[in-house]
Every structure is written in structure tokens, then in C-alpha cells.
Amino acid sequence: MLVVVPDGDVLEYVGDDDSTYEDALKKFGINPDTVLIIGGKNKSIPQDAPIREKRVDIVLTCSRG
């Protein structure tokens, strides 16, 4: 399970063992190219990395207007 926190909302994703952060973001309707994924120790995580963190923060990098 992955907990994603964009804009203070908490979203939970349950996927396969080989799921990527990109898979999770797309499932939530979030364009992976418009966010930064921040994991433990405040390090950026590539969107195509396999999900290894249990919780990440999502920082929106552009307007969704």
C-alpha cells in the first residue's frame, strides 16, 4: 500500500509488487509530469521507480487551472 498526499489530501493506492509511482499517480488522475514525488528524508523519487516507500508527499509543480 502507498499513501499519497497531494495538497493535504490523503490517497491510498494498492497495486502489484512491480507498480511504479507513475502507475499510482495515473490511477488517481494525476499527471506524473506535473508533480514532484518526495519520499523519506525529503528526497525526490523518480516517477518510474518501483514503489518502495509507504508514504510520499506529492508537490504540484504547475497550475491545474
C-alpha positions as CSV (number, residue, x, y, z in Angstrom):
1,M,0.0,0.0,0.0
2,L,1.2,3.5,-0.8
3,V,-0.2,6.7,0.8
4,V,-0.1,9.7,-1.4
5,V,-0.5,13.2,0.0
6,P,-1.2,15.8,-2.7
7,D,-2.5,19.2,-1.5
8,G,-3.1,17.8,2.0
9,D,-5.5,15.1,0.7
10,V,-4.6,11.5,1.6
11,L,-5.0,8.9,-1.1
12,E,-4.2,5.2,-0.7
13,Y,-3.0,3.0,-3.5
14,V,-2.8,-0.8,-3.5
15,G,-1.1,-2.3,-6.6
16,D,1.1,-5.1,-7.7
17,D,4.6,-5.6,-6.3
18,D,6.1,-4.1,-9.5
19,S,3.9,-1.0,-9.5
20,T,5.6,2.4,-10.0
21,Y,4.8,5.8,-8.6
22,E,3.7,6.7,-12.1
23,D,1.1,3.9,-12.0
24,A,-0.3,5.2,-8.7
25,L,-0.4,8.8,-9.8
26,K,-2.3,7.9,-13.1
27,K,-4.8,5.8,-11.1
28,F,-5.6,8.9,-9.1
29,G,-5.9,11.0,-12.3
30,I,-2.7,13.0,-11.5
31,N,-0.4,13.7,-14.4
32,P,3.1,12.4,-13.3
33,D,4.8,15.1,-15.4
34,T,3.3,17.9,-13.2
35,V,4.4,16.8,-9.8
36,L,7.5,16.0,-7.6
37,I,7.4,12.8,-5.6
38,I,9.1,13.3,-2.2
39,G,9.9,10.3,-0.1
40,G,11.7,9.7,3.2
41,K,14.5,12.1,4.2
42,N,12.9,14.7,1.8
43,K,14.5,13.1,-1.3
44,S,12.9,13.3,-4.7
45,I,11.8,9.9,-6.2
46,P,11.7,9.3,-10.0
47,Q,8.1,8.6,-11.2
48,D,9.2,5.4,-12.9
49,A,10.7,3.9,-9.7
50,P,9.1,0.9,-8.2
51,I,7.0,1.8,-5.1
52,R,9.1,1.1,-2.0
53,E,8.0,3.9,0.3
54,K,4.8,3.5,2.3
55,R,4.1,7.3,2.3
56,V,5.2,10.0,-0.1
57,D,4.3,13.7,-0.5
58,I,3.2,15.0,-3.9
59,V,4.2,18.5,-4.7
60,L,2.3,20.1,-7.6
61,T,4.7,22.0,-9.9
62,C,2.3,23.7,-12.2
63,S,-1.2,25.2,-12.4
64,R,-4.1,22.9,-12.8
65,G,-6.3,25.8,-13.8
